[in-house]
Amino acid sequence: MTRLLRLEGFRVSFKRVHRIWKVEGLKVRKKPKKKRAKGKSKNACHRLRAERINHVWSWDFIFDRTTHGHSLKWLSIVDEYTRRCITLDVGRSMTSEDVINRLAELFVMYGVPECIRSDNGPEFIAKAIQQWLTSLDVKTLYVEPGSPWQNGYAESFHSRLRDELLNTEEFDSVRHARAHAAAWREDYNGYRPHSSLGGLPPDEYARRCADSATFAAQTPLHQHSETKPVTQPILS
């Protein structure tokens, strides 16, 4: 600052400028710290795999437009273990409050997941959502920035959604898009066989998993253990 003043014709010393600088409380603006990305490669779907129903949900947004050029924002949530589409919501926009309200409804319907996997989009790292999920002991798995394949289940689901619905249908309104989304989701969950599920649709696979878990919970422990057959001696 002293050098700038001297270039403008002022005859001042460094000490005087420094003294005035301190008295007036002037200071150089501190550079804001760069925000560190929350994602880590250890949260990738091939490293932390879903082992049961409601172990890991993956969610993401995808965008499209109506025939009039208005934006459509689609929110998809998939249970990674059963491949079931938990929800496929459509709207003009979705705030963090909208997402929280929708998640609360889904938790009542399907149960609370242990983890939710996502990228580092602003919708997912919003403080309101993070605090709400933390209060329910739901762990957030943020994948590494610039690595969409680490959220592979969401990417695979969106690839099918784009090819089979968004690229083939024209939507006149949000209401029209929601009707198509509900029909496509019903077909995806209830009728389409998945090779990764042994040729079963996600709803049927989820039902069988739930029945197996119920049976295991109701069966006494001694019936789970393997016992050797008792052979009777042959009498001559």
Secondary structure, DSSP 8 states (H G I E B T S, - for coil): -HHHHHHTT----HHHHHHHHHHTT---------------GGGSTTTS---STTSEEEEEEEEEE-TTS-EEEEEEEEETTT--EEEEEEES---HHHHHHHHHHHHHHH---SEEEE---TTTS-HHHHHHHHHTT-EEEE--TT-GGGGHHHHHHHHHHIIIIITT---SSHHHHHHHHHHHHHHHHHT--BGGGTTB-HHHHHHHHHHHHHHHHHS-HHHHS-----------
